[in-house]
Amino acid sequence: MIMHCDISDFCRQNPRNTNYASNPIPGITSNASSVSILSITDRTMTTASSFADESTSSANFSNNSSTNISQAANKPKLGTYLIDRTIGKGIFSVVKLATHTITGINLAIKIIDKTRLDAENLTKIYRESEILKKLHHPNIVKLFQVMETPRLLYIAMEFLPNGEVFDYIANHGRFPEPEARVKFMDVLNAVDHIHSMGIVHRDIKAENLLFDAHMNIKLTG
C-alpha cells in the first residue's frame, strides 16, 4: 500500500472527480490523451465489460507485433487501447496486455470490479492511483491513465514483460551477490524517491518488485 505520511489535499478530495489524464503516454497529443476518469461512453463500457467478466479462461489472442488488420479488428477496444491477452488475475481484478493504437506502445491495463469492493478498499485504490501518477522515476512503474465506468475501473500502466522478482527467484534461485547488489540499488533508488516526496510504501515485497525488458527492477503498489 502506498500512502502519504501526512494528509494532503488529494487525500481529502473526492477521487471520482479527479482527472488522471495529466500523465499521458509519451507521444500522444493533448487532444488524443484527453480521456479522463468517468469519460467512457456506454458503448465502450459494454465492450469493455465483456472481457472483464471472465473467470478462469481467456481468449487466445496473438501477441505478435505484426498482427494483421482483421485480427486487430476482432480485439476488444477500450478508448484508444486494443485489449489483448490476460497476463494476471486477482480476486477482484484482471490484468490485460493492451496496445495503444496511436503510438503502438504495449501496456498493462488492470480492470477492477468496483461492485466487489467495499468503500474503504475502493478509496484506497483511488488514493494509490493518485499518488502513483505523481511519481516519475526509472525504478517506479509508470501510471499512464485511469478510466472508470459505473461498475469497472481501468488502470493503464507500464507493461513490464519479465514479471515479478518473487517468481524469478522461485524459478531460478537467488541472485549472485554482485547482481543482487545492483538489484537492491534499484529498490533503494525507488524508495529514496518516494520518501523524498513524503510518501511511504508499507508493502515492499518481492511480489511488488517487477522486471522491465532490461531486467531492471521497478517498484509497484
N, C-alpha and C positions, 0 to 999 in steps of 0.2 A: 504494500500500500504506500503510495506517495502522498505526502501531505505537507502543508506549511507548518513551521514551528509556531507561528503566530497567526491569528485570524486576520485575513487580508480582505480587500474589497471583493475579490472574485469569489471568496468563500461565502460571502454574505448575499451575493446576488442570486437571482433565480437562474439556474443553469439552462433551463429550457429556452430562455430568450437570448442566449449567447450566440454570437456569430463566430463560428470557428473557421471561417474562410480566410483569415488573415495569414495563415501559414500554408499557402497553396503548393502544389507540386511545382518544382522548378520548370520554367519554360512555358507555363500557362499564363496567358494574358489575364488582366484583371477581369475582363468580361467573361472569359471562359472559366474562371475559378470562382465565380460569384455564387455558386451553390452553397447555401448556408443551412444551418440547422432549421428544421421544420419547413424546408422548401421543396421537398419531394412531392411530386404530383400523385394523385390517386392511382393513375395508370402505372407509374413506376413502382408504387408501393405494392400493387398486386403482383407485378412481375417479380419483384424482389422477395416478397413473402413466399413465393412458391419454392424457392430453393433454400430458404432459411428453416423450413419446417421438416427437413429430412431427419431420419432417425439414425440408422447405422450404416446406410449405404449412400453413395453419391454418384452422380453422373460421371462417366468415364471420358472426361474432356481431354483433348490433346494439349500438351504443354510445349508444343513445338512453336518457335517464334515465326515459322513460315506458314502458320495456319491459313488456309485459303479463305476467300470471302464467304463461301457457303457455310463453312464450319463456324466462322465468327458470327454469322447471322443467326445461328442456332443457339448461341450462348446467351444466357440471361444478361440484361443490361440494367445497370443502376446509374442513372445520371450519365456521366461521361466515362463510366467504367464497364468493361466487359468482364463478367464473372466466369472464372474457370473452376478448377477442381478444389475439393476440400483439402486443406493442409493441417487442420487442427480442430479439436472439439472439446467443449467443456460442458458442464451441467446445464448452463443456461445460454450457451453461445456456440457458434460455429465460426471457424476462420476459413475464408476463401482466398485463393490466389486470384488476383484480378489484374487487368491491364488498362491503363489509362489510354483512351482512344486517341487523344491528341498528341501525346508525347511518346507513347509506346512503352512507358515505364511500367514494370511489374511492381505490384504492391500487395499487401495483405489487408483484407477487409474483415474485421471482426463484427459479426452480426449477433446482437444481443436481443433476446426476447424479454422485453420490459415487463410483460404480464406475469413473468415467473419470478420477478424480483420484488422485495418489499421496498418501501420508500427510502429506508436508510441506505440500503445497498445501491439503489439506483442513484441516490445523491452522491455517494462515494465515487461511482463511475463518472458522473458528470464532473465532479471536482478533480479527479485524477486526470481526466482528459484535458481540462482547462489548464492544469499545471503542466502537463506534458507538452502542450503546444507552445509553452513559453521557453522550453529547454532546447537549445541549439548547440549540440556538441557531438563530435565524431564518435564518441563512445556511448551515446544515448540514442535509443530508437526514435526516429522521426515520426511525428504525427502530422499527416497532411490535411485531413478533413474529417469532420464529424457530421453525419446526416441523421435525420430522425423522421419516423412516421409515428402515428398514434400507438403502434404496437412494437416496432422494431427500432433499434439503434445501430447505426453503421459507423464503425470507426476505421478510417482508411489510414494505414500505417506503412512504414518502410518494410519491404519484404526482405527477410534475412534467410538465405537459402540453406545455410548449413546447420540450422536448428539450435537446440539448447546445449549448454555446457553439460548439463546433467546426462543427457542421452549420449553425448560424445564420450564422457568418462565411463559410463556404463558399458559402452560397446568397445572402447579402445583402452581403457585403463587410465591411470593417472598420467599427467604430463611430465616429461623430463624436467628437472629443476630449472635449467636455463629458459625453457619455453614457458614454464609456469610463472616465472618472474615477469616475463613480458605480458602474459595474460592478466596477471594480477595488477600490473600497472594500468592496463586498460580500465579495470574496475575502479582503481583508486582515482584515476582521472575523472571518471564519470561521477563518483561520489563527491569528489572535491568540487566539481562544478555545481552540483545541486545544493551542496552545503553553502557555497558562496552566494546562492540566491535565497537562502533562508528556508530551504526545503529539506526534509528528512524522508528517507525511503521506507524504513521499518520492515522491509521484507526482502532483503538481499539474499538470494539463494541461487543455486545452480540452475534451477528452472527459469529464473528471471534474467539469466545471462545468455545472450544469443550470439551466434557467429555470423558475421557477414560473409560476402563472397571471398574475402581475403583472409578469413579466419581471425579477424579482429573481433574482440568482444564488445557487445553493446548491451547496455542496461535497459530493461523494460520494467513496467509496473507489475 
